């Protein structure tokens, strides 16, 4: 059966007090709207229509997905009016699933259950029992059984008795498309807001004798929307706690699940330990026995078994990724940038930066150093304060440091340059030519001491 998806994303989000459209605010590193699109990605929908309005250009430029199209709602005259804008793009066959772009954590299984409950013949609503229903539309039940869904009444239009109802409308529904189109054409705006409410189609379905069924989500978090920075922060913590619990159930040791942030995907082997205040972004994989120290940021990286990432290390693989070999020791206060590929038992110490460089097994750069566009052999010892000068102002050039080279402190390696196997580079040298294998190479000015020299004095 054909399925179309409509996502309402036209609202301004006044309470966010931001120039950014509400649906583009980030939750766990992704825009709210991107979460919604991810929830329906596996439904094999024929098309997904996003209704934009406030900041339409920004929203349309920010999100992409297969089969995605946009329609605009201007002016914004309510949820029913929003879905009316999508009608020309909906086929008469099959069903339409309607979602909100600011309700980001609907589970794919719940979306699928709603579509199945609709079955192209029924109006299916997502509802939830809550202790405080203030602000939400109430599910009105009655009929012969007393439990039949008869309609939804918005909070501002509800009577005092109706406001005692605790079953709320979550704003997500699935309907037979042909019937949905007819019901939308019959909507009126004679209510407290002067808007066309999508929820009014429930009463129209009941009048037509179409069964109205309710589906409940797995948890409250699936139906929570975002209307303010406080609500966004609350939902962020709820989401992160859920991710932390899933990891701990799989055996990951989190020092404090309340101080953990996952903004992408994280795969962990056995006996992984993660200290407090760590942030994982993009795609990260941690091998068996990996230990991540406090206050680390890790993005787009593969860290192999037994590696230790000491506190305050920043790993950002961007598009190229970062690889850390088995048993490597990184940090504290190290920075690994895109293209860093570290072999087994490599040591990268405090205030060392590595970019687009490979380091073979056992290589060490323990202090205050920079390796960019370099190929480093096994067992190299790279001295404190040394750098590869890889950029000539127009182009990048590569430095090759062969196995067992010892680079003294405060050296500048002017690329392109090769240091032969077993070479030693004297401290303070500027190396602009290849250094022979197995030899000591020193390139620095002769030390001179001047007797009788006096330090200049400040004029008064």
C-alpha positions in Angstrom: 0.0 0.0 0.0 1.3 3.4 -1.0 2.4 5.7 1.9 3.1 9.4 1.8 4.5 11.4 4.8 3.8 15.0 5.6 6.0 16.8 8.2 4.8 20.2 9.5 7.7 22.5 9.9 6.4 26.0 9.3 6.2 27.4 12.8 8.3 30.4 13.9 9.0 29.1 17.4 8.6 32.5 19.1 9.5 31.2 22.5 12.9 30.0 21.2 13.8 33.7 20.9 16.1 32.9 18.0 16.5 33.9 14.4 17.0 30.3 13.5 13.9 28.3 12.5 12.8 26.1 15.4 13.1 22.9 13.5 16.8 23.6 12.8 17.7 23.8 16.5 20.0 20.9 17.3 19.3 18.0 19.6 22.2 15.5 20.0 24.1 17.2 17.2 21.3 17.0 14.6 18.5 19.4 13.7 15.1 18.5 15.2 13.7 18.0 11.6 16.6 15.6 10.8 15.6 13.4 13.7 12.0 13.3 12.3 13.2 12.4 8.8 15.4 9.6 10.3 12.4 8.2 12.1 10.5 7.6 8.8 13.5 6.7 6.6 12.7 3.0 6.9 9.0 3.2 6.0 9.6 3.1 2.2 7.4 6.1 1.8 6.5 7.1 -1.8 7.2 10.7 -1.0 7.9 12.9 2.1 6.5 16.4 2.0 7.9 19.0 4.4 5.6 22.0 5.0 7.8 25.1 5.6 6.9 28.7 6.5 9.0 30.8 8.8 12.7 30.7 7.6 11.6 28.4 4.7 14.8 29.0 2.7 17.0 28.0 5.6 15.0 24.9 6.3 14.9 23.8 2.7 18.6 24.3 2.3 19.5 22.5 5.5 17.9 19.1 5.1 18.0 16.5 2.4 16.6 13.0 2.1 15.5 10.6 -0.7 12.1 11.5 -2.1 11.9 14.8 -0.1 10.0 17.8 -1.4 8.8 21.0 0.2 5.6 23.1 0.1 5.2 26.5 1.8 2.5 27.7 4.2 2.1 31.4 4.2 0.5 32.8 6.2 0.4 30.1 9.0 -3.3 29.5 9.7 -3.1 26.4 11.8 -2.1 22.7 11.5 -5.0 21.9 9.3 -4.1 24.7 6.9 -0.5 23.4 6.9 -1.5 19.9 5.7 -3.8 21.5 3.1 -0.7 22.9 1.4 0.6 19.4 0.9 -2.6 18.0 -0.6 -1.6 18.6 -4.3 1.4 16.3 -3.7 -0.5 13.4 -2.2 -1.9 10.6 -4.3 -5.5 9.5 -3.6 -4.4 5.9 -3.0 -2.9 4.6 0.2 -2.3 6.4 3.5 -0.7 9.6 4.7 1.4 9.8 7.9 1.4 13.3 9.5 4.2 14.3 11.8 5.5 17.4 13.6 9.0 18.7 12.8 9.5 19.8 16.4 8.8 16.4 17.9 12.1 14.8 17.2 12.3 11.5 19.1 9.5 9.4 17.7 10.8 5.8 17.3 10.6 4.2 13.8 8.7 1.3 15.4 6.0 3.6 16.6 5.7 5.3 13.2 5.4 1.9 11.7 2.7 0.8 14.2 0.7 3.9 13.4 0.8 3.2 9.7 -0.2 -0.4 10.3 -3.1 0.6 12.6 -4.4 2.9 9.8 -4.2 0.2 7.2 -5.6 2.6 4.6 -9.1 2.3 6.2 -8.9 3.8 9.7 -7.8 7.1 11.2 -5.0 6.2 13.6 -3.9 8.7 16.3 -0.9 8.7 18.6 -2.1 9.3 22.2 -0.6 9.3 25.6 -1.7 9.4 29.3 0.1 12.1 31.2 -0.2 13.5 34.7 -0.4 17.1 33.6 -2.1 17.7 30.2 -2.0 21.5 30.3 -1.6 22.9 26.8 -2.3 19.7 25.0 -5.4 18.6 23.0 -7.5 16.2 24.9 -8.8 12.9 23.5 -12.6 12.8 24.0 -14.0 9.3 24.3 -17.6 8.0 24.5 -20.0 6.2 22.3 -21.7 2.8 23.0 -18.7 1.4 24.7 -17.6 4.6 26.4 -14.1 4.1 25.0 -14.6 5.1 21.4 -12.6 8.1 20.2 -15.1 10.8 19.3 -12.8 13.8 18.9 -10.0 16.0 20.0 -10.5 19.3 21.8 -7.7 21.8 22.0 -6.8 23.1 25.5 -7.9 26.6 24.8 -11.3 25.4 23.6 -11.8 22.7 26.3 -14.4 22.9 29.0 -13.4 22.6 32.7 -14.6 19.0 32.6 -12.6 18.2 29.4 -9.5 19.7 30.9 -9.6 17.0 33.5 -8.9 14.4 30.8 -5.3 13.1 30.9 -5.2 11.4 27.5 -3.6 13.8 25.1 -3.1 14.0 21.4 0.5 13.6 20.5 0.0 15.4 17.1 0.9 12.4 15.0 -1.7 10.6 12.9 -2.1 8.3 9.9 -5.2 8.5 7.6 -6.5 7.1 4.4 -5.4 9.7 1.9 -8.6 10.1 -0.1 -10.6 10.6 3.1 -8.0 12.9 4.5 -8.3 15.2 1.5 -12.1 15.4 1.9 -11.9 16.1 5.6 -9.3 18.8 5.1 -11.6 20.6 2.7 -14.3 20.7 5.4 -12.3 22.3 8.1 -13.5 25.6 9.7 -11.7 28.1 11.8 -14.5 29.0 14.2 -12.5 28.5 17.4 -10.6 30.5 20.0 -7.5 30.8 17.8 -9.2 31.4 14.5 -7.2 28.6 13.0 -7.9 25.5 11.0 -7.2 22.6 13.4 -6.0 19.3 11.9 -7.5 17.7 15.0 -11.0 18.5 13.8 -10.8 15.8 11.2 -11.4 13.3 14.1 -15.0 14.4 14.5 -15.4 14.4 10.7 -14.1 10.8 10.6 -16.5 9.8 13.4 -19.4 11.4 11.5 -18.4 9.4 8.4 -18.4 6.2 10.4 -14.7 5.7 9.9 -13.1 3.9 12.8 -10.7 6.0 14.9 -8.0 4.0 16.7 -5.3 5.1 19.2 -1.7 3.9 19.3 0.5 4.5 22.3 4.2 5.1 22.1 6.8 3.2 24.1 7.6 6.1 26.3 6.8 9.8 26.9 10.0 11.0 25.3 8.7 10.0 21.8 5.9 12.7 21.9 7.7 15.6 23.7 7.9 18.7 21.5 10.3 21.6 21.7 8.9 25.1 22.1 11.6 26.8 24.3 15.3 26.6 25.1 14.3 25.0 28.4 12.3 22.3 26.7 15.2 21.7 24.3 17.7 21.3 27.1 15.3 19.0 29.0 14.8 16.8 26.0 18.6 16.7 25.3 19.2 15.3 28.8 16.4 12.8 28.5 17.8 11.6 25.2 21.4 11.4 26.4 20.3 9.5 29.5 18.6 7.0 27.2 21.7 6.6 25.1 23.8 6.1 28.2 21.5 3.4 29.5 21.7 1.5 26.2 25.5 1.6 26.3 25.6 0.5 30.0 23.2 -2.4 29.2 25.7 -3.5 26.6 28.5 -3.5 29.1 30.1 0.0 28.7 31.4 1.5 31.9 30.3 5.2 32.2 31.7 7.0 35.2 28.5 9.2 35.3 25.7 8.7 32.8 24.5 12.2 33.6 27.7 13.6 32.2 27.8 11.9 28.8 26.9 13.2 25.3 26.4 11.2 22.1 25.8 13.2 19.0 26.1 10.5 16.4 26.7 6.8 16.6 29.0 5.0 19.1 30.0 1.3 18.7 31.8 -0.2 21.7 33.7 -3.5 22.3 33.9 -5.2 25.6 35.3 -3.5 28.8 35.2 0.0 27.4 35.5 2.7 30.1 34.4 6.3 29.5 35.0 9.0 32.1 32.9 12.1 32.7 32.1 15.0 30.3 33.0 13.2 27.1 31.4 14.1 23.8 31.1 11.7 20.9 30.2 13.0 17.5 29.7 11.5 14.0 30.7 7.9 13.7 32.9 6.6 16.5 34.1 3.0 17.2 35.9 1.9 20.3 37.6 -1.5 20.5 37.8 -3.8 23.4 39.3 -2.3 26.6 39.6 1.2 25.3 39.7 3.9 28.0 38.5 7.4 27.4 39.6 10.0 30.0 37.6 12.9 31.3 36.6 15.9 29.1 37.5 14.4 25.7 35.8 15.1 22.4 35.9 12.3 19.8 34.5 12.8 16.3 34.6 10.4 13.4 37.3 8.1 14.7 38.2 4.4 15.1 40.1 3.6 18.3 41.5 0.1 18.4 41.6 -2.3 21.3 43.6 -1.4 24.4 44.2 2.3 23.4 44.0 4.9 26.1 42.8 8.4 25.4 43.9 10.6 28.3 41.9 13.6 29.6 41.2 16.7 27.5 42.2 15.1 24.2 40.4 16.4 21.1 40.0 14.0 18.2 38.2 15.4 15.1 38.2 13.2 12.0 35.8 15.3 9.9 35.5 13.6 6.5 38.8 11.8 6.4 38.5 10.1 9.8 41.1 9.4 12.5 42.5 5.9 13.3 44.2 5.0 16.6 46.0 1.7 16.8 46.0 -1.0 19.4 47.6 -0.1 22.7 48.3 3.5 21.7 48.5 6.2 24.3 47.1 9.6 23.4 47.1 12.8 25.5 46.4 14.4 27.8 45.7 17.7 25.9 46.5 16.1 22.5 44.8 17.0 19.2 44.3 14.5 16.4 42.9 16.1 13.2 41.6 14.6 9.9 43.8 11.9 8.3 45.7 11.1 11.5 46.5 7.3 11.2 48.3 6.0 14.3 49.7 2.5 14.5 49.9 0.2 17.4 51.6 1.4 20.6 52.1 4.9 19.3 52.5 7.6 21.9 51.1 11.1 21.3 51.6 13.3 24.4 50.5 16.5 25.8 50.0 19.5 23.4 50.9 17.4 20.3 48.9 18.0 17.1 48.8 15.4 14.3 47.1 16.0 11.0 47.0 14.0 7.8 49.9 11.9 9.0 50.7 8.2 9.5 52.8 7.0 12.5 54.0 3.4 12.4 54.2 1.0 15.4 55.9 2.4 18.5 56.5 5.9 17.2 56.5 8.6 19.8 55.8 12.4 19.9 55.4 13.1 23.6 55.5 16.8 24.1 54.6 20.1 22.4 55.0 19.1 18.8 53.3 19.3 15.4 53.2 16.6 12.7 51.3 17.6 9.5 51.4 15.7 6.2 54.1 13.3 7.5 54.9 9.7 7.1 56.6 8.5 10.3 58.3 5.1 10.6 58.5 2.6 13.4 60.1 3.5 16.7 60.7 7.2 15.7 61.2 9.5 18.7 60.0 13.0 17.8 61.3 15.7 20.1 59.5 18.3 22.1 58.9 21.6 20.2 59.6 20.1 16.8 57.4 20.8 13.8 56.9 19.8 10.2 56.8 23.0 8.1 54.5 21.4 5.5 53.0 24.6 3.8 54.9 26.9 1.6 52.1 29.5 1.3 50.5 27.9 -1.7 50.9 24.1 -1.5 51.3 21.3 1.1 54.3 19.1 1.0 55.1 15.8 2.8 57.8 14.9 5.3 59.1 11.3 5.4 60.7 10.2 8.7 62.0 6.6 8.3 62.2 4.0 11.0 64.3 4.6 14.2 64.9 8.3 13.5 65.5 10.4 16.6 64.5 14.1 16.1 65.8 16.4 18.8 63.9 19.2 20.5 62.9 22.4 18.7 63.6 21.2 15.2 61.9 22.5 12.0 61.6 20.0 9.2 61.0 22.0 6.0 59.0 19.8 3.6 59.4 18.1 1.2 62.2 16.4 3.1 63.2 12.8 4.0 65.0 11.7 7.1 66.7 8.4 6.4 66.4 5.3 8.7 68.2 5.6 11.9 69.2 9.3 11.4 69.6 11.6 14.4 68.6 15.3 14.1 70.4 17.6 16.5 68.2 19.7 18.7 67.4 23.2 17.4 68.1 22.2 13.7 66.2 23.5 10.7 66.3 20.7 8.1 65.6 21.7 4.6 67.5 18.9 2.8 67.3 15.2 3.1 69.2 13.7 6.1 71.3 10.6 5.4 70.4 7.3 7.1 72.3 6.4 10.2 74.1 9.8 10.6 73.8 12.8 12.9 72.6 15.9 11.0 72.8 19.3 12.7 71.8 22.6 11.0 72.0 25.5 13.3 74.1 28.7 13.7 77.4 28.5 15.6 77.0 29.6 19.2 78.8 32.9 20.0 79.3 34.7 23.3 80.2 38.4 23.3 82.2 39.7 26.3 81.5 43.2 27.5 78.0 43.2 26.0 75.4 45.1 28.0 71.7 44.7 27.9 69.8 47.8 26.6 68.2 50.0 29.3 64.8 51.5 29.0 64.9 55.3 28.4 63.5 57.4 31.1 
